[in-house]
């Protein structure tokens, strides 16, 4: 479990660091990057992905599957928000 959790944390930390560096170079971009959290459809799609992938992941591999399902849910919400804004 520790390896899956550590890998997910490193990926999330890299994503947040990338957003922070972009914000330093171009002020105001972080708000646009985190806007997916205010998009109702994107959050709903992410929640649905979390429930579906989390239940399957939990049944097959336990906590590691649930951690990756949460990560996939955040990416799903982000992708839905980006696609809706275009």
C-alpha positions in Angstrom: 0.0 0.0 0.0 2.8 2.4 0.8 4.2 2.3 -2.7 0.9 3.1 -4.4 0.1 5.9 -1.9 3.6 7.4 -2.3 3.4 7.3 -6.1 0.0 9.0 -6.1 1.3 11.7 -3.6 4.3 12.3 -5.8 2.2 12.8 -8.9 -0.2 15.2 -7.1 2.7 17.1 -5.7 4.3 17.5 -9.1 0.9 18.7 -10.5 0.6 21.3 -7.7 4.2 22.4 -8.1 3.6 22.9 -11.9 0.5 25.0 -11.1 2.5 27.1 -8.6 5.4 27.7 -11.0 3.0 28.7 -13.7 1.2 31.1 -11.3 4.6 32.7 -10.4 5.3 33.3 -14.1 1.8 34.3 -15.1 -0.3 35.6 -12.1 -3.9 34.5 -12.2 -3.4 31.2 -14.0 -3.9 29.1 -10.8 -7.5 30.2 -10.5 -8.1 28.9 -14.0 -6.4 25.7 -13.2 -8.5 25.0 -10.1 -11.7 26.2 -11.8 -12.8 22.6 -12.3 -13.6 22.4 -8.6 -16.4 24.9 -9.2 -17.9 23.2 -12.2 -20.9 21.1 -11.1 -20.9 18.7 -14.0 -17.1 18.1 -13.7 -17.4 17.4 -10.0 -20.3 15.1 -10.6 -18.4 13.2 -13.3 -15.4 12.9 -10.9 -17.7 11.7 -8.1 -19.2 9.1 -10.4 -15.8 8.0 -11.5 -14.6 7.8 -7.8 -17.6 5.6 -6.9 -17.3 3.2 -9.8 -13.6 2.9 -10.0 -13.2 3.0 -6.2 -15.6 0.1 -5.7 -14.0 -2.0 -8.4 -10.5 -1.1 -7.2 -11.3 -1.8 -3.6 -12.7 -5.3 -4.5 -9.8 -6.3 -6.6 -6.7 -4.8 -4.9 -7.9 -3.1 -1.7 -6.7 0.4 -0.6 -4.3 0.8 -3.5 -7.1 0.6 -6.0 -9.1 3.1 -4.0 -6.2 5.6 -4.0 -5.8 5.3 -7.7 -9.5 5.6 -8.2 -9.5 8.9 -6.3 -6.6 10.1 -8.5 -8.5 9.1 -11.6 -11.6 10.9 -10.4 -9.7 14.2 -10.0 -8.3 13.8 -13.5 -11.8 13.0 -14.8 -13.2 16.1 -13.2 -10.4 18.2 -14.6 -10.8 16.7 -18.1 -14.5 17.2 -18.2 -14.1 20.8 -17.1 -11.5 21.5 -19.8 -13.6 19.9 -22.5 -16.7 21.9 -21.4 -14.8 25.2 -21.5 -13.7 24.8 -25.1 
